[in-house]
């Protein structure tokens, strides 16, 4: 892996890590004011939101582990890529096939961001040893 590519991909995973840690643990701890700020309806049962938020925060920790040891993290990168595509897939499916009213605008944006991260993570596999 070249030095320039390694710096780029390490930076990518650090940014992804911070994004998911802040997003996940932010929603876990402060979901009420975040929902109010974004003009979204609170879920009837916030335990589902809390569970998902915790998983996103922990996923950010996985991305930080990739950042710390990029050269030896191929399997974790595959998993990270699948998670990003998975979130996008849920948003896409609900928006286009179930009903757009079920996907608030902020989640549509987050789905798009995750699609971009997923594509970049997928592309990074070319530079990580098999």
C-alpha positions in Angstrom: 0.0 0.0 0.0 1.5 3.3 -1.0 2.1 6.0 1.6 -0.2 8.5 -0.1 -3.0 6.0 -0.5 -2.5 4.8 3.1 -2.8 8.3 4.4 -5.9 8.9 2.3 -7.6 5.7 3.4 -6.6 6.1 7.0 -8.1 9.6 6.9 -11.3 8.2 5.3 -11.7 5.6 8.1 -11.0 8.2 10.8 -13.6 10.6 9.4 -16.1 7.7 9.1 -15.3 6.7 12.7 -15.9 10.1 14.1 -19.1 10.5 12.0 -20.6 7.3 13.3 -19.5 7.7 16.9 -20.9 11.2 17.1 -24.1 10.3 15.2 -24.7 7.0 17.1 -23.9 8.1 20.6 -25.4 11.6 20.0 -28.7 10.0 19.1 -28.4 7.6 22.0 -27.9 10.3 24.5 -29.8 13.3 23.0 -32.4 11.9 20.7 -35.2 14.1 22.0 -33.5 17.4 21.3 -32.1 16.1 18.0 -35.5 15.0 16.8 -37.0 18.3 17.9 -34.3 20.3 16.1 -34.8 18.3 12.9 -38.6 18.6 13.1 -39.1 14.8 13.2 -41.7 12.9 15.2 -40.4 10.9 18.1 -40.8 7.2 17.8 -43.6 5.6 20.0 -41.0 3.2 21.5 -37.6 4.9 21.8 -35.9 1.6 22.8 -35.6 0.7 19.1 -34.0 4.0 18.4 -31.6 3.5 21.3 -30.6 0.1 20.2 -29.9 1.3 16.6 -28.0 4.4 17.9 -25.8 2.2 20.2 -25.0 -0.1 17.2 -24.1 2.9 15.1 -21.8 4.2 17.8 -20.2 0.8 18.2 -19.8 0.6 14.5 -17.8 3.9 14.7 -15.5 2.1 17.1 -15.0 -0.6 14.5 -14.1 2.0 11.9 -11.6 3.5 14.4 -10.0 0.0 14.7 -9.7 -0.1 10.9 -8.1 3.3 11.0 -5.5 2.1 13.6 -4.5 -1.0 11.6 -5.7 -0.5 8.0 -3.2 -3.0 6.5 -4.6 -5.9 8.5 -8.3 -5.1 8.5 -9.5 -6.5 5.2 -12.3 -8.6 6.8 -13.4 -5.7 9.0 -13.5 -3.4 5.9 -15.8 -5.9 4.1 -18.1 -5.9 7.1 -18.0 -2.1 7.4 -18.9 -1.9 3.7 -21.8 -4.2 4.0 -23.2 -2.3 7.0 -23.0 1.0 5.0 -24.8 -0.6 2.0 -27.3 -2.2 4.4 -28.4 1.1 5.9 -28.6 2.7 2.4 -30.6 -0.4 1.3 -33.2 0.0 4.1 -33.6 3.7 3.4 -33.9 3.1 -0.4 -36.4 0.3 0.0 -38.6 2.2 2.4 -38.5 5.4 0.3 -39.2 3.8 -3.1 -41.2 0.7 -2.3 -43.0 1.0 1.0 -43.6 4.7 1.3 -41.5 7.9 1.3 -43.5 9.2 4.3 -41.8 6.5 6.4 -38.3 8.0 5.8 -37.8 11.5 7.2 -35.5 13.8 5.2 -32.6 13.5 7.6 -32.5 9.7 7.2 -32.6 10.1 3.4 -29.5 12.3 3.7 -27.8 9.9 6.1 -28.6 7.0 3.7 -26.9 9.0 0.8 -23.9 9.7 3.0 -23.7 6.0 3.9 -23.9 5.0 0.2 -20.9 7.3 -0.5 -19.0 5.8 2.5 -19.9 2.3 1.3 -18.5 2.9 -2.2 -15.3 4.5 -0.8 -14.9 1.6 1.6 -15.4 -0.9 -1.2 -12.8 0.9 -3.3 -10.3 0.8 -0.4 -10.3 -3.0 -0.6 -8.1 -2.7 -3.7 -5.4 -1.2 -1.6 -5.5 -3.5 1.4 -3.7 -6.9 1.3 -5.6 -10.0 0.8 
